[in-house]
Amino acid sequence: MSQVMTVKLKLLPTKEQSAFLKISSLIYINTVNSLVSEMIQTKELTKKTSKDIDVLLNSSVKNQVIRDAKSVFNKTKKKNYTVRHILKKPVILWNNQNFKVLDEHISVPLIIKDKSKRVSIKMIADQYELDLLNSSSKIGTLRITQKNKKWIAQIAIECSIPTQSSAKVMGVDLGIKIPAVCSTDEDEVLFAGNGKQNKYIRRRYGSCRKKLGRVKKQNAIDKMNNKEQRYMKDQDHKISRSIVAFAVSKNVGVIKLEQLINIRKQTSKSRKNNRSLSNWSFYRLAMYIEYKANLLGIKVEYVDPSYTSQSCPNCTIKNKAKDRQYKCECGYSGHRDLVGAKNIRYAPVLDGKSLTA
């Protein structure tokens, strides 16, 4: 089996490289839009080739322009020409034969002073992203675009998914104070994430938004919202990565998660945790865990979250934990979230198709 995904890399071009990228990307979208307009007038696909397009782009990029223009035209045609799709954000694409990913650079051809020259642009990539690129079975197109004055490279890759034969199960309890607690069926434990730090960051951003709201600086508030969301996404990626890495190190074949649909409606919220619960994306974290696990052949199953933090793992009697400590009449005691992870581990799967039944 294989899975298609996109690897995102931050680029650090020089001022000169940034200028060339901006010019080339604007030429790219303008040429696409021009070709689409021509096709809409004739109501048929263009027969032009790269030789017929007289713009300052490499021939390989011109071919990509034609493919993109045909794709945009087909979308317009499906809407019976009532909706015209127009590219607005500057972007430029190369096929997999025209770019190279080196140790810390991406090499692409650009037109500089009417001549095609290969430009090496510095990139920022962590080991996880480099491993994905190196382990991919197929590399697709490279897409470079500018977002919030920062250049981003997006590389489409196809990864082969290994088959996982292990029947070992790990339960994962998601929460606010401790974002994730993992427990395997051999009682190996991982506490992932820093809930206190996340709450502090959100409170700090919330306080700044209130101050900006009083002076009606809406643009500054929007930028701050974007920064907070980027921080939370980054935390979700790091937490999910550590969970999957722990599963691999313990030879886990199945990860069980709570099905946290409508969790905000089902959970009673104190004033202290009200904003934290409303802003924390349990679904996004679960999706990150699932797709990272699937890439390594680890299956993900979802269970009913009811009473997972109240039922005793030893005798199944329901008790409410005081603070973070769980105690039962049978003598069992432990961390409340760890109790949840243990119960999730043995809980029946919602669709009834458990891989470990």
SERO-4910 file (N, C-alpha, C, O; in steps of 0.05 Angstrom, whole numbers):
BEGIN
 pado doro    nc1    nc2    nc3   cac1   cac2   cac3    cc1    cc2    cc3    oc1    oc2    oc3
  Met    A     17    -24      0      0      0      0     17     25      0     40     25      9
  Ser    A      6     47    -11     21     72    -11      2     95     -3    -22     93     -6
  Gln    A     14    117      5     -2    141     13     12    166      2     36    169      4
  Val    A     -5    184     -9      5    209    -20      3    230      1    -18    233     14
  Met    A     24    246      5     23    267     24     41    290     14     55    287     -5
  Thr    A     40    313     29     56    336     22     75    343     44     67    345     67
  Val    A    100    347     36    120    356     56    124    386     52    131    395     30
  Lys    A    121    401     74    124    430     73    151    438     85    159    428    106
  Leu    A    165    455     70    192    465     79    193    495     78    182    507     59
  Lys    A    205    507     98    209    536     98    234    543     82    255    530     84
  Leu    A    231    564     65    254    572     49    265    599     59    251    616     69
  Leu    A    291    602     56    305    626     64    321    637     40    345    636     40
  Pro    A    306    648     20    321    658     -4    334    685      3    326    699     21
  Thr    A    355    691    -13    368    717    -10    349    738    -22    328    730    -34
  Lys    A    355    763    -19    338    784    -30    336    782    -61    314    786    -72
  Glu    A    358    775    -73    358    772   -102    342    748   -110    326    749   -130
  Gln    A    345    725    -96    329    702   -102    299    706    -98    283    697   -113
  Ser    A    293    720    -76    265    727    -70    252    743    -92    229    739    -99
  Ala    A    268    762   -103    257    779   -125    252    762   -150    231    765   -163
  Phe    A    270    744   -157    266    726   -180    243    708   -176    227    703   -195
  Leu    A    239    697   -151    217    679   -146    190    695   -148    171    684   -159
  Lys    A    190    719   -139    165    735   -140    158    741   -169    134    739   -176
  Ile    A    177    749   -185    172    755   -213    162    730   -228    143    731   -242
  Ser    A    177    708   -224    170    683   -237    142    673   -229    127    664   -246
  Ser    A    136    675   -203    110    665   -194     87    682   -204     65    672   -210
  Leu    A     91    708   -206     70    726   -218     66    720   -247     43    720   -257
  Ile    A     88    716   -262     86    709   -290     71    682   -293     55    679   -312
  Tyr    A     76    664   -275     64    637   -276     34    640   -274     19    629   -291
  Ile    A     23    653   -253     -6    654   -250    -19    671   -272    -41    666   -280
  Asn    A     -5    693   -280    -17    709   -302    -19    694   -328    -38    697   -343
  Thr    A      1    677   -333      1    660   -358    -21    639   -356    -35    634   -376
  Val    A    -25    627   -333    -46    608   -328    -73    621   -333    -90    611   -348
  Asn    A    -78    644   -321   -103    659   -323   -108    667   -352   -131    666   -362
  Ser    A    -87    675   -367    -90    683   -395    -98    659   -412   -116    661   -429
  Leu    A    -86    636   -407    -93    612   -423   -122    603   -417   -136    594   -434
  Val    A   -130    605   -391   -157    597   -383   -177    615   -398   -198    606   -407
  Ser    A   -171    641   -399   -189    660   -413   -192    653   -442   -215    654   -453
  Glu    A   -171    645   -455   -172    637   -483   -189    612   -487   -204    610   -505
  Met    A   -185    593   -468   -201    568   -470   -230    572   -465   -247    559   -477
  Ile    A   -237    591   -447   -265    597   -442   -278    609   -466   -301    604   -472
  Gln    A   -263    626   -481   -274    639   -505   -279    618   -527   -300    619   -540
  Thr    A   -261    599   -530   -264    579   -551   -280    554   -541   -290    538   -556
  Lys    A   -282    552   -514   -296    530   -501   -284    503   -508   -298    483   -511
  Glu    A   -258    502   -511   -244    477   -515   -215    480   -505   -205    502   -501
  Leu    A   -203    457   -499   -176    457   -488   -155    468   -508   -158    464   -532
  Thr    A   -136    482   -498   -116    494   -515    -98    472   -527    -93    451   -516
  Lys    A    -88    479   -551    -69    461   -565    -41    472   -565    -23    463   -579
  Lys    A    -37    493   -549    -11    506   -548      9    489   -534      3    472   -517
  Thr    A     34    492   -542     57    479   -529     75    500   -517     69    524   -519
  Ser    A     96    491   -504    114    510   -491    126    529   -511    133    552   -503
  Lys    A    129    521   -536    141    539   -556    122    562   -563    131    583   -572
  Asp    A     96    558   -558     77    579   -565     73    600   -543     60    620   -546
  Ile    A     86    595   -520     83    613   -497    108    629   -494    129    619   -486
  Asp    A    106    655   -499    130    673   -499    131    689   -473    124    712   -472
  Val    A    140    675   -452    143    688   -425    170    679   -414    182    660   -423
  Leu    A    180    694   -394    206    688   -382    203    665   -361    207    669   -337
  Leu    A    197    641   -372    196    617   -356    211    594   -370    212    595   -395
  Asn    A    221    575   -355    234    552   -368    213    536   -383    190    536   -376
  Ser    A    222    521   -403    204    505   -419    189    484   -402    165    479   -406
  Ser    A    203    472   -382    190    453   -364    168    466   -348    147    454   -343
  Val    A    173    491   -339    153    506   -324    129    514   -341    106    514   -333
  Lys    A    135    521   -367    114    528   -386     95    504   -390     71    507   -391
  Asn    A    107    480   -391     90    456   -394     72    452   -370     49    443   -372
  Gln    A     83    459   -346     67    457   -322     45    478   -322     23    473   -312
  Val    A     51    501   -333     31    523   -336      7    513   -352    -16    517   -345
  Ile    A     13    499   -375     -8    489   -392    -25    468   -378    -49    468   -381
  Arg    A    -12    450   -363    -27    430   -348    -45    443   -327    -68    435   -324
  Asp    A    -35    463   -313    -51    476   -293    -74    492   -305    -96    492   -295
  Ala    A    -69    504   -328    -90    520   -342   -112    501   -351   -136    508   -348
  Lys    A   -105    478   -361   -126    458   -369   -142    449   -345   -166    445   -348
  Ser    A   -129    445   -323   -143    436   -298   -162    457   -289   -185    451   -282
  Val    A   -154    483   -289   -171    505   -281   -195    507   -300   -217    512   -292
  Phe    A   -189    504   -326   -211    506   -346   -232    484   -342   -256    489   -344
  Asn    A   -223    460   -336   -241    438   -332   -260    443   -308   -283    435   -309
  Lys    A   -249    456   -287   -266    463   -264   -287    483   -272   -310    482   -264
  Thr    A   -279    503   -289   -298    523   -299   -319    510   -317   -343    517   -316
  Lys    A   -310    491   -333   -329    478   -351   -350    462   -336   -373    461   -344
  Lys    A   -341    449   -314   -360    433   -298   -382    451   -286   -404    442   -281
  Lys    A   -375    476   -281   -395    495   -270   -411    509   -292   -424    530   -288
  Asn    A   -409    498   -317   -423    510   -340   -415    539   -345   -431    555   -354
  Tyr    A   -390    545   -339   -378    572   -344   -391    594   -327   -387    617   -333
  Thr    A   -407    586   -307   -420    606   -290   -400    616   -269   -403    639   -259
  Val    A   -381    600   -262   -360    608   -242   -333    606   -255   -325    585   -266
  Arg    A   -319    628   -255   -292    629   -268   -271    628   -247   -269    645   -229
  His    A   -255    607   -248   -233    604   -228   -209    620   -237   -199    616   -259
  Ile    A   -199    636   -219   -176    653   -225   -155    649   -203   -161    650   -180
  Leu    A   -130    645   -212   -108    643   -193   -100    671   -184    -95    689   -200
  Lys    A    -99    675   -157    -92    702   -147    -66    702   -131    -51    722   -133
  Lys    A    -60    681   -117    -36    680   -101    -12    672   -118    -14    651   -133
  Pro    A     10    687   -117     33    680   -134     43    652   -127     47    645   -103
  Val    A     48    636   -147     57    608   -143     72    599   -168     67    609   -190
  Ile    A     90    581   -165    105    569   -188    110    540   -182    117    532   -159
  Leu    A    108    523   -202    111    494   -199    132    483   -217    136    493   -240
  Trp    A    146    462   -208    165    447   -224    158    417   -222    150    408   -201
  Asn    A    163    402   -243    158    373   -241    183    360   -228    203    374   -224
  Asn    A    181    335   -222    202    322   -206    229    319   -220    249    312   -208
  Gln    A    229    324   -246    254    322   -261    270    348   -262    292    349   -272
  Asn    A    258    369   -251    271    396   -254    278    409   -228    285    433   -227
  Phe    A    277    394   -206    287    405   -180    301    383   -165    297    360   -169
  Lys    A    319    392   -147    335    374   -131    334    383   -102    336    407    -97
  Val    A    331    364    -84    332    370    -55    359    361    -45    365    337    -44
  Leu    A    376    380    -37    402    374    -27    401    374      4    379    374     15
  Asp    A    424    374     18    424    373     47    408    395     60    391    391     76
  Glu    A    415    420     52    401    443     64    391    463     43    385    486     49
  His    A    389    453     18    381    471     -3    362    457    -23    362    432    -25
  Ile    A    346    473    -37    330    463    -59    340    477    -84    342    502    -85
  Ser    A    346    462   -104    357    472   -129    336    472   -151    325    451   -157
  Val    A    330    496   -162    309    499   -183    320    517   -205    337    534   -201
  Pro    A    310    512   -230    318    530   -252    300    555   -254    276    552   -252
  Leu    A    312    578   -257    298    603   -261    310    618   -284    333    614   -291
  Ile    A    294    636   -296    304    653   -318    316    678   -306    302    694   -293
  Ile    A    342    681   -309    357    704   -298    372    717   -321    389    705   -333
  Lys    A    365    742   -327    377    757   -349    374    742   -375    393    739   -391
  Asp    A    349    733   -380    341    719   -405    355    692   -409    353    680   -430
  Lys    A    367    682   -388    380    656   -390    371    638   -367    366    647   -344
  Ser    A    368    612   -372    360    593   -352    384    586   -334    405    576   -344
  Lys    A    381    591   -308    403    585   -290    391    570   -266    369    575   -257
  Arg    A    407    551   -256    398    535   -233    406    551   -207    429    559   -204
  Val    A    386    555   -190    389    571   -166    386    552   -142    367    536   -140
  Ser    A    404    554   -123    403    538    -98    393    555    -75    406    574    -67
  Ile    A    369    548    -65    355    564    -44    357    549    -18    351    525    -16
  Lys    A    366    563      3    368    551     29    341    544     41    322    559     37
  Met    A    339    521     54    313    513     66    317    505     95    340    499    104
  Ile    A    295    505    110    295    495    137    278    470    139    254    471    132
  Ala    A    290    448    147    275    423    149    285    407    173    310    405    177
  Asp    A    267    396    188    276    380    211    280    351    201    275    345    178
  Gln    A    291    334    218    298    307    210    274    291    201    277    274    183
  Tyr    A    251    296    213    227    281    206    220    286    176    213    267    162
  Glu    A    221    311    168    214    318    140    235    307    120    228    297     99
  Leu    A    260    308    129    281    296    112    278    266    109    283    255     87
  Asp    A    271    253    131    266    224    130    244    217    111    245    197     97
  Leu    A    222    233    112    200    228     94    208    230     64    201    213     48
  Leu    A    224    251     58    234    254     31    252    231     22    250    221      0
  Asn    A    270    223     41    289    202     34    276    175     32    285    158     16
  Ser    A    254    170     47    241    144     47    218    142     27    207    121     24
  Ser    A    212    164     13    189    164     -5    195    146    -29    218    145    -39
  Ser    A    175    133    -39    178    115    -62    176    131    -88    185    122   -109
  Lys    A    163    155    -87    161    171   -110    158    200   -102    144    207    -83
  Ile    A    172    218   -116    171    247   -111    156    260   -134    162    255   -157
  Gly    A    136    277   -127    120    290   -147    130    319   -153    154    324   -153
  Thr    A    110    337   -156    117    364   -163    126    381   -139    119    375   -116
  Leu    A    141    402   -145    149    421   -125    133    447   -129    131    457   -151
  Arg    A    121    457   -108    104    481   -109    116    501    -90    118    496    -66
  Ile    A    124    524   -100    135    546    -84    116    569    -84    108    579   -105
  Thr    A    108    578    -60     89    600    -58     98    618    -35    114    610    -18
  Gln    A     87    642    -34     93    661    -12     68    665      5     46    671     -5
  Lys    A     72    662     31     50    665     50     60    682     74     80    675     86
  Asn    A     46    703     79     54    722    101     83    731     98     98    731    117
  Lys    A     90    737     73    117    747     66    139    726     70    163    732     71
  Lys    A    131    701     73    150    679     76    147    659     54    124    652     46
  Trp    A    169    649     44    168    630     21    167    601     32    182    593     49
  Ile    A    148    586     20    143    559     29    145    540      5    135    546    -17
  Ala    A    159    518      9    161    497    -12    144    474     -4    146    464     19
  Gln    A    128    464    -22    111    441    -18    117    419    -38    115    424    -62
  Ile    A    126    396    -28    134    374    -46    115    351    -42    112    341    -20
  Ala    A    102    343    -64     84    319    -63    101    294    -64    118    291    -82
  Ile    A     96    276    -46    110    251    -45     91    227    -42     68    230    -33
  Glu    A    100    204    -50     85    179    -46    101    160    -29    124    153    -36
  Cys    A     90    152     -6    104    135     13     92    107     13     67    105     13
  Ser    A    108     87     13     98     60     16     94     54     45    111     60     62
  Ile    A     71     43     52     64     37     79     71      8     86     62    -10     73
  Pro    A     88      5    106     96    -23    114     73    -38    127     56    -25    139
  Thr    A     73    -64    126     53    -80    139     62    -85    168     85    -93    173
  Gln    A     44    -81    187     51    -84    215     38   -110    225     13   -112    225
  Ser    A     54   -128    234     44   -154    243     39   -156    273     27   -174    283
  Ser    A     49   -136    288     47   -137    317     18   -132    326      4   -115    315
  Ala    A      9   -147    346    -18   -145    357    -18   -128    383    -38   -126    396
  Lys    A      5   -117    390      8   -102    414     -9    -76    413     -8    -62    392
  Val    A    -24    -70    434    -43    -47    434    -33    -26    453    -22    -31    474
  Met    A    -38      0    445    -32     23    463    -56     41    464    -67     48    443
  Gly    A    -65     48    488    -86     67    492    -75     95    496    -55     98    509
  Val    A    -89    115    485    -80    143    487   -103    160    498   -124    161    486
  Asp    A    -99    172    521   -119    190    533   -111    219    527    -89    227    535
  Leu    A   -129    234    514   -123    262    508   -136    280    528   -159    275    537
  Gly    A   -122    301    536   -132    319    556   -120    347    554   -107    353    534
  Ile    A   -126    364    574   -117    392    574    -92    395    590    -72    406    580
  Lys    A    -93    387    615    -69    390    633    -46    374    623    -23    383    623
  Ile    A    -51    349    614    -31    333    601    -43    326    574    -62    310    573
  Pro    A    -32    337    552    -44    333    526    -48    304    518    -69    298    505
  Ala    A    -30    286    525    -33    258    518    -19    240    538      4    245    545
  Val    A    -32    218    546    -20    198    563    -23    171    548    -46    164    540
  Cys    A     -1    157    545     -2    131    530      5    108    549     21    111    567
  Ser    A     -9     85    544     -4     61    560     -7     37    542    -27     33    530
  Thr    A     14     20    541     13     -4    525      2    -27    542     -1    -24    567
  Asp    A     -3    -50    530    -13    -73    545      8    -87    561      3   -106    575
  Glu    A     33    -76    560     54    -85    578     60    -63    599     81    -64    612
  Asp    A     41    -44    602     43    -23    622     67     -4    618     78      7    637
  Glu    A     75     -1    593     96     19    586     81     46    582     61     47    569
  Val    A     91     67    594     77     93    597     92    116    584    117    117    586
  Leu    A     77    134    572     89    159    561     70    182    567     46    180    561
  Phe    A     80    203    580     65    228    584     76    248    563     99    255    564
  Ala    A     59    257    544     68    273    522     56    301    523     32    304    529
  Gly    A     72    322    518     62    349    517     64    363    544     67    351    565
  Asn    A     60    390    543     61    407    567     36    424    568     35    445    556
  Gly    A     16    415    582    -10    429    584     -7    456    597    -21    475    588
  Lys    A      9    458    618     12    484    632     24    505    613     15    528    613
  Gln    A     44    498    597     56    517    579     36    525    558     34    549    550
  Asn    A     20    506    547      0    513    527    -21    532    538    -29    551    524
  Lys    A    -30    527    563    -50    545    575    -38    573    579    -52    593    576
  Tyr    A    -12    574    587      1    600    591      2    616    565     -4    639    564
  Ile    A     10    602    543     12    615    517    -16    626    508    -17    648    498
  Arg    A    -37    610    512    -63    618    504    -73    642    521    -86    660    511
  Arg    A    -67    641    547    -75    663    565    -61    689    556    -73    711    556
  Arg    A    -35    686    549    -19    710    541    -31    722    515    -34    746    513
  Tyr    A    -37    705    496    -49    715    471    -77    727    476    -84    748    465
  Gly    A    -92    715    494   -119    725    501   -117    752    514   -134    770    508
  Ser    A    -98    756    531    -95    782    545    -87    803    525    -97    826    526
  Cys    A    -69    796    506    -60    816    486    -84    823    468    -86    846    460
  Arg    A   -101    803    461   -124    809    444   -143    829    457   -154    846    444
  Lys    A   -147    825    483   -165    843    498   -155    872    497   -170    891    492
  Lys    A   -129    875    501   -117    902    500   -119    914    472   -126    938    469
  Leu    A   -114    898    451   -117    908    424   -146    914    417   -152    932    401
  Gly    A   -164    898    428   -193    902    423   -203    929    434   -220    941    422
  Arg    A   -192    937    456   -200    963    468   -193    986    450   -207   1006    450
  Val    A   -170    983    436   -162   1005    418   -170    999    389   -162   1013    370
  Lys    A   -186    978    385   -198    971    359   -177    966    337   -180    977    315
  Lys    A   -157    950    343   -136    943    323   -142    915    313   -129    896    322
  Gln    A   -161    913    295   -171    887    286   -149    872    270   -147    848    272
  Asn    A   -134    886    254   -113    873    238    -92    859    256    -83    837    250
  Ala    A    -85    873    277    -65    862    296    -77    838    310    -62    819    316
  Ile    A   -103    839    316   -116    816    329   -116    792    311   -111    769    319
  Asp    A   -122    796    285   -122    774    265    -95    761    263    -92    737    262
  Lys    A    -74    777    262    -47    767    261    -40    750    286    -27    730    284
  Met    A    -50    760    309    -44    745    334    -59    719    334    -48    699    344
  Asn    A    -83    718    323    -98    693    322    -83    673    305    -82    649    311
  Asn    A    -71    682    282    -56    664    265    -31    653    279    -25    630    276
  Lys    A    -18    670    295      5    662    310     -2    640    330     12    620    334
  Glu    A    -24    645    344    -33    625    364    -40    598    351    -32    577    362
  Gln    A    -54    599    329    -61    574    315    -36    560    305    -35    535    306
  Arg    A    -17    575    295      8    562    285     23    549    308     34    527    305
  Tyr    A     22    562    332     35    550    356     21    524    363     34    504    369
  Met    A     -6    524    364    -21    501    372    -17    478    352    -15    455    360
  Lys    A    -16    484    326    -12    463    306     16    451    310     19    427    308
  Asp    A     36    468    315     63    458    319     64    440    344     77    419    343
  Gln    A     49    447    365     49    430    389     35    403    383     45    382    392
  Asp    A     13    404    367      0    379    359     18    361    343     18    336    346
  His    A     33    373    325     52    357    309     73    344    326     79    320    323
  Lys    A     84    359    345    105    349    363     95    326    381    108    306    385
  Ile    A     71    331    392     59    311    410     52    285    394     59    263    403
  Ser    A     40    288    371     33    264    355     58    249    346     58    225    345
  Arg    A     79    264    340    104    252    331    116    235    353    126    213    349
  Ser    A    116    247    378    127    232    401    111    207    408    122    187    416
  Ile    A     84    209    404     67    186    410     73    163    390     76    140    398
  Val    A     75    170    364     80    149    344    108    138    347    112    114    344
  Ala    A    127    155    354    155    145    358    156    126    382    170    106    381
  Phe    A    140    132    403    139    115    426    126     88    418    135     67    427
  Ala    A    105     89    402     92     64    393    111     47    376    111     23    379
  Val    A    127     60    359    146     45    343    167     32    361    175      9    357
  Ser    A    177     47    381    198     37    398    189     13    416    205     -3    424
  Lys    A    162     12    421    151     -9    437    137    -31    420    124    -48    431
  Asn    A    142    -30    394    131    -50    375    100    -52    377     89    -74    377
  Val    A     87    -29    378     58    -27    380     46    -30    352     56    -17    333
  Gly    A     25    -46    349     12    -50    323    -14    -35    320    -23    -30    298
  Val    A    -27    -29    343    -53    -16    343    -53      6    364    -46      2    387
  Ile    A    -62     30    356    -65     53    375    -95     58    378   -109     60    358
  Lys    A   -105     59    403   -133     64    408   -136     93    419   -122    101    437
  Leu    A   -155    108    407   -161    135    415   -190    138    422   -207    122    413
  Glu    A   -197    157    438   -225    163    444   -237    177    421   -225    194    408
  Gln    A   -263    171    415   -278    185    394   -289    210    407   -309    209    421
  Leu    A   -275    233    403   -281    257    418   -300    276    402   -296    300    403
  Ile    A   -320    265    388   -339    282    375   -358    295    395   -367    281    414
  Asn    A   -363    321    392   -380    336    411   -370    336    439   -385    338    458
  Ile    A   -343    334    443   -331    334    470   -337    359    485   -340    358    510
  Arg    A   -339    382    471   -344    407    485   -373    408    497   -377    420    518
  Lys    A   -392    394    483   -419    394    493   -422    374    516   -438    377    535
  Gln    A   -407    352    514   -410    330    533   -395    335    559   -401    323    580
  Thr    A   -375    353    559   -358    358    582   -366    382    598   -370    404    586
  Ser    A   -369    380    624   -375    403    641   -349    419    644   -328    408    649
  Lys    A   -351    446    640   -328    463    639   -329    482    663   -349    496    667
  Ser    A   -307    484    677   -304    504    697   -295    530    684   -286    529    661
  Arg    A   -297    552    698   -288    578    687   -258    576    681   -248    589    662
  Lys    A   -243    562    697   -214    560    694   -207    546    668   -188    555    655
  Asn    A   -221    525    661   -214    509    637   -232    515    613   -230    502    592
  Asn    A   -250    535    616   -270    540    595   -257    547    568   -263    534    548
  Arg    A   -238    566    568   -225    574    543   -206    553    533   -203    549    509
  Ser    A   -193    539    551   -174    518    543   -188    496    528   -178    487    507
  Leu    A   -212    487    537   -226    466    525   -238    475    498   -239    459    479
  Ser    A   -247    501    497   -258    511    472   -238    514    450   -244    510    427
  Asn    A   -213    520    457   -192    526    437   -175    501    430   -162    501    410
  Trp    A   -176    481    447   -159    458    442   -172    440    421   -195    431    424
  Ser    A   -158    434    399   -168    418    377   -161    388    382   -141    379    372
  Phe    A   -179    374    396   -174    345    401   -175    330    374   -160    311    370
  Tyr    A   -194    339    357   -197    325    331   -171    327    314   -162    308    303
  Arg    A   -160    351    313   -135    355    298   -112    338    308    -98    326    292
  Leu    A   -109    337    334    -88    321    346    -92    291    339    -74    277    333
  Ala    A   -117    282    341   -124    254    334   -117    248    305   -107    227    298
  Met    A   -124    268    287   -118    264    259    -88    262    253    -79    247    236
  Tyr    A    -73    279    267    -43    279    264    -32    252    273    -15    240    260
  Ile    A    -42    242    296    -33    215    306    -40    194    285    -24    176    280
  Glu    A    -65    195    274    -74    174    256    -57    174    231    -48    152    222
  Tyr    A    -52    197    218    -38    195    192     -8    189    196      4    177    179
  Lys    A      3    198    218     32    192    223     34    162    230     54    149    222
  Ala    A     15    151    244     15    122    251     11    105    226     25     85    222
  Asn    A     -8    113    209    -14     98    184     10     97    166     14     77    152
  Leu    A     26    118    165     50    118    148     70     96    156     86     87    140
  Leu    A     69     88    182     87     68    191     74     41    194     85     22    206
  Gly    A     50     38    184     35     13    184     21      7    210     12    -15    215
  Ile    A     19     27    228      5     24    254    -24     32    251    -30     54    241
  Lys    A    -42     14    258    -70     19    255    -80     36    278    -70     35    301
  Val    A   -101     53    273   -113     69    293   -143     62    295   -157     61    275
  Glu    A   -152     57    320   -180     51    324   -192     71    345   -177     82    361
  Tyr    A   -218     75    343   -232     94    360   -252     80    379   -266     62    370
  Val    A   -252     89    404   -270     76    424   -288     97    437   -283    121    434
  Asp    A   -308     87    451   -327    105    465   -312    117    490   -302    101    506
  Pro    A   -312    144    493   -297    156    515   -312    155    542   -301    163    562
  Ser    A   -337    144    543   -353    145    567   -339    130    590   -332    106    587
  Tyr    A   -336    144    612   -326    132    638   -297    121    636   -290    105    653
  Thr    A   -282    128    616   -255    117    614   -237    127    636   -218    114    643
  Ser    A   -243    151    647   -227    162    668   -239    156    696   -227    164    716
  Gln    A   -262    142    697   -275    137    722   -275    107    729   -276     99    753
  Ser    A   -274     90    709   -275     61    714   -248     51    724   -227     58    712
  Cys    A   -248     34    745   -223     23    755   -212      2    736   -227    -16    729
  Pro    A   -187      4    727   -176    -16    709   -173    -44    722   -170    -64    708
  Asn    A   -175    -44    749   -171    -70    763   -198    -84    768   -200   -108    764
  Cys    A   -219    -69    777   -244    -82    784   -268    -70    769   -291    -80    773
  Thr    A   -264    -50    752   -285    -37    736   -305    -20    751   -324    -10    739
  Ile    A   -302    -18    778   -320      0    794   -315     29    786   -292     37    782
  Lys    A   -336     45    784   -333     73    776   -328     90    801   -343     89    821
  Asn    A   -307    107    799   -300    126    820   -292    152    807   -280    152    785
  Lys    A   -297    174    821   -288    200    811   -261    207    824   -258    205    848
  Ala    A   -242    215    807   -216    222    817   -216    248    831   -231    267    823
  Lys    A   -201    251    852   -197    276    866   -171    288    857   -150    277    860
  Asp    A   -174    313    846   -151    326    833   -142    308    811   -158    302    793
  Arg    A   -116    300    810   -106    283    789   -102    254    798    -93    237    783
  Gln    A   -108    248    823   -103    222    834   -129    205    835   -150    214    845
  Tyr    A   -127    181    825   -150    163    824   -145    141    845   -124    128    846
  Lys    A   -166    136    862   -165    115    882   -191     99    881   -212    110    877
  Cys    A   -187     73    885   -211     55    884   -212     39    910   -192     35    924
  Glu    A   -236     29    917   -240     13    941   -224    -13    941   -217    -24    962
  Cys    A   -218    -23    917   -203    -48    914   -174    -45    921   -159    -64    922
  Gly    A   -165    -20    925   -137    -15    932   -121     -3    909    -98      5    913
  Tyr    A   -133     -3    885   -118      8    862   -116     38    864   -136     51    871
  Ser    A    -93     50    857    -90     79    855    -71     86    833    -53     70    826
  Gly    A    -75    109    822    -57    118    800    -66    145    789    -86    156    798
  His    A    -51    155    769    -57    180    757    -83    178    741    -87    158    727
  Arg    A   -101    198    743   -127    196    730   -125    192    700   -139    175    689
  Asp    A   -107    207    686   -104    204    657    -92    177    649    -98    167    628
  Leu    A    -75    166    667    -64    140    661    -85    118    664    -85     99    649
  Val    A   -104    122    683   -127    104    685   -143    105    659   -152     84    649
  Gly    A   -147    129    648   -162    132    623   -148    117    600   -161    104    585
  Ala    A   -122    120    599   -106    107    577   -109     77    579   -111     63    559
  Lys    A   -108     66    604   -110     37    607   -138     27    599   -140      6    587
  Asn    A   -159     42    607   -186     34    600   -191     36    569   -205     19    558
  Ile    A   -179     56    557   -182     59    528   -169     36    514   -179     26    493
  Arg    A   -147     26    525   -132      4    513   -150    -21    510   -147    -36    490
  Tyr    A   -168    -26    529   -184    -50    528   -213    -45    520   -229    -63    519
  Ala    A   -220    -20    515   -247    -13    507   -254    -24    479   -237    -25    462
  Pro    A   -279    -32    475   -288    -42    449   -288    -20    428   -294      3    434
  Val    A   -281    -27    404   -281     -8    382   -309      0    374   -327    -17    374
  Leu    A   -313     25    367   -340     35    361   -353     21    337   -377     15    338
  Asp    A   -338     16    316   -350      3    292   -351    -28    295   -362    -41    277
  Gly    A   -341    -38    317   -342    -67    322   -322    -83    307   -322   -108    309
  Lys    A   -304    -69    292   -284    -83    275   -256    -80    288   -238    -69    275
  Ser    A   -254    -90    312   -228    -88    325   -207   -107    312   -213   -130    306
  Leu    A   -183    -96    309   -162   -112    298   -150   -131    318   -134   -150    312
  Thr    A   -157   -127    344   -145   -143    365   -165   -161    379   -159   -173    399
  Ala    A   -189   -162    368   -210   -179    380   -203   -209    377   -218   -226    386
***
